[in-house]
């Protein structure tokens, strides 16, 4: 969950910056990848037992992913 959330939040942060700068291609690509990954994350969560490890991985992965997204987007945009 942690790794998937890092990727998801990195993508959504890059997407926000792409939208703000009017970059159609990067916006479309990052939206598609983000939505696809979210589909599989929701599917996995629905089939699994609730554990504190999943919650921590999901939440902390979001924080790390957003910070990484800011860093990566500075090179892309």
N, C-alpha and C positions, 0 to 999 in steps of 0.2 A: 504494500500500500504506500509505503514511504516513497519508493522510487517512482511509482506511477504518479503520485501527487506532485513530486518534483517536476516531472515532465509536464503534467497538466498545467500547473501554475506558471511554469516558465512559458509555456505556449500562450496562456491567456494574457500574461504581462506583455509579451511580445506583440500579441494581437492588439491590445489597448494602444500601444505606441504606434503600431502600423495604422490603425484607424485614425488616430490623432494627426498623423502625417499624411493621410490620404493615399497610402500604399495599398492599392486594390489587390494585387497579386499576393502579397504577404498576408493581408487580412483574410482572404479567401482560403489560402492554404492552412494557416494556423487555426481558423475556425473549423475547417473540416477535420483536421487531426484532433483538435480538442474535443469536438463532439463525438468523434469515433471512440476515443479513449474513455470518455465519460460513460458511454454506452456500456462498455465492458466492465468498468469499475462498478457501476450501479448493479449490473448483472451479478458480479462476484459478491458484492455486499449482500444482496438479496438472498443468496444461496448459503451464506456462511453464518456461523454463530457470532454473536456480538462479544467482542473481547476488548479489553483495554489496549492491547497491543495494536489492534486494527485502528482504534480511535486515535491513538498517539501517532501511528504511522501516517494516517490520513491527514491529521491536523498539522503535524510538524513538517510533513512533506509539502504542504501548501505554503508554509512560511518560507522554507528553503527554496522552493520553486519560484516564488515571487521575487525573492532577492536575486536568484540566479537569472531570472528573466530580465530584470533591469540591467544586469551586467551584460548579458548576451545581446540584448537589443541595442545597446550602445554601439556594438560593432556592426549590426545589420542595418541600422537606420542612420 
